Amino acid sequence: MSIEITVLFDVLPERLADTAEAFGDLCAATRREQGALRFDAWRSEEHGNVIVLVEEWADQTAIDLHMKEPYVADFLARTDGAFTRPAYVHRLRPLAA
């Protein structure tokens, strides 16, 4: 079974444009990874400064490898100080599990 994760990021209004660009670059690079089944960034319609990352991974090994990629470090550097609070991570599982 694959691993599904959503992550909510509350972005400072003055950092929204550059943060959205950083997410775009991260998504493009990540989608080329072997174990990345889905990696998309969305903007909330209800909360304009919230970016939602929707991820699906083949397994934990794929996630661990992803976190070691240089473009992840670049993303973290580019978005340093851009969020109002720590990211809100949801690792999902089916209701029946």
C-alpha positions as CSV (number, residue, x, y, z in Angstrom):
1,M,0.0,0.0,0.0
2,S,1.3,3.5,-0.9
3,I,1.7,6.3,1.7
4,E,-0.4,9.3,1.3
5,I,0.4,12.6,3.0
6,T,-1.0,16.1,3.0
7,V,0.8,19.1,4.5
8,L,-0.7,22.5,5.2
9,F,1.6,25.5,5.2
10,D,0.4,28.9,6.5
11,V,2.4,31.4,4.4
12,L,3.1,35.0,5.3
13,P,1.2,37.2,2.8
14,E,4.4,39.1,1.8
15,R,6.1,35.7,1.0
16,L,3.3,34.1,-0.9
17,A,4.7,34.7,-4.4
18,D,8.2,33.5,-3.8
19,T,7.0,30.6,-1.7
20,A,4.6,29.5,-4.4
21,E,7.5,29.6,-6.9
22,A,9.7,27.5,-4.6
23,F,6.8,24.9,-4.3
24,G,6.6,24.8,-8.1
25,D,10.2,24.0,-8.4
26,L,10.1,21.4,-5.7
27,C,7.1,19.7,-7.3
28,A,8.7,19.6,-10.7
29,A,11.9,18.0,-9.4
30,T,10.1,15.6,-7.0
31,R,7.8,14.2,-9.7
32,R,10.8,12.8,-11.5
33,E,11.7,10.7,-8.4
34,Q,11.2,6.9,-8.8
35,G,9.0,6.5,-5.7
36,A,7.0,9.7,-6.0
37,L,3.5,8.7,-7.2
38,R,2.0,12.1,-6.7
39,F,3.4,15.4,-5.5
40,D,1.2,18.5,-6.1
41,A,0.9,21.9,-4.4
42,W,-2.5,23.6,-4.1
43,R,-3.6,27.0,-2.8
44,S,-6.6,27.0,-0.5
45,E,-9.6,28.9,-1.9
46,E,-11.0,29.4,1.6
47,H,-7.7,30.5,3.2
48,G,-5.7,32.4,0.6
49,N,-2.3,32.2,2.4
50,V,-2.5,28.4,2.8
51,I,-0.6,26.1,0.5
52,V,-1.5,22.4,0.7
53,L,1.0,19.8,-0.5
54,V,-0.6,16.5,-1.6
55,E,1.8,13.6,-1.7
56,E,1.7,9.9,-2.5
57,W,4.8,7.7,-2.1
58,A,5.5,4.1,-3.1
59,D,7.0,3.4,0.4
60,Q,8.9,4.9,3.3
61,T,12.2,4.3,1.5
62,A,11.1,6.7,-1.3
63,I,10.2,9.4,1.3
64,D,13.6,8.9,3.1
65,L,15.5,9.3,-0.2
66,H,13.4,12.3,-1.2
67,M,14.3,14.1,2.0
68,K,18.0,13.7,1.1
69,E,17.7,15.3,-2.3
70,P,19.6,18.6,-2.8
71,Y,16.5,20.4,-4.1
72,V,14.7,19.6,-0.9
73,A,17.4,21.5,1.0
74,D,17.2,24.3,-1.6
75,F,13.4,24.5,-1.0
76,L,13.9,24.7,2.7
77,A,16.4,27.4,2.4
78,R,14.2,29.4,0.0
79,T,11.2,29.2,2.2
80,D,13.0,29.8,5.5
81,G,11.0,32.3,7.5
82,A,8.0,32.2,5.1
83,F,5.6,30.3,7.3
84,T,3.5,31.6,10.3
85,R,3.8,28.3,12.1
86,P,5.2,24.8,11.6
87,A,3.7,22.8,8.8
88,Y,0.7,20.8,9.7
89,V,1.4,17.2,8.5
90,H,-1.3,14.6,7.9
91,R,-0.1,11.1,7.2
92,L,-3.3,9.4,6.0
93,R,-4.7,5.9,6.3
94,P,-8.1,4.5,5.1
95,L,-10.9,4.7,7.6
96,A,-11.3,0.9,7.5
97,A,-7.6,0.3,8.5
